[in-house]
Amino acid sequence: MRKWAIGGIKGAAMVELAMILPMLLIVIFGIIEFGFVLYNKAVITNSSREGARAGIVYRVNVTSGIYEPYTAANIQEIVNTYLNNGNLLIPPGAPSISLPDGICTEFPENPRPSLRVRVEYIYPFFVLPGLVGSITGPIVLRGESVMRCE
């Protein structure tokens, strides 16, 4: 009788582990996935900030003395460069970059124009793609920076 009780305790522990382990793994991988989301959100926000900062700085051509702002293509290139420098989580060209307010071209006419750079990225769920994506749907990470032209 005593051997049966000891063996039953060991079997109960294995059954409990088998029941709890999937839930525990989902919680652990969910924490990891949440960390990836926060990291990507920070990268997206910083890339929009870098693009806005590059677009607002007052540049004068040394030879002609004329103000030459960056074009939208230049700002998009700066944002993409920031996103792709050492960042293995965001694939190149995945984020959409928009400049809805245009570039700081009306600087002489308007003394306080601003530049808005918006970067959007659909997060693909790296760790639990099938489980989390089916529950929440796609998560769109947005970073937006508005800066006044200098």
Secondary structure, DSSP 8 states (H G I E B T S, - for coil): -HHHHHHHHHHHHHHHHHHHHHHHHHHHHHHHHHHHHHHHHHHHHHHHHHHHHHHHS--B-TTT--B----HHHHHHHHHHHHHSS--SS-TT-SEEE-TT--TT-TTT-SS-EEEEEEEEEE--SSSHHHHHHHH--EEEEEEEEEE--
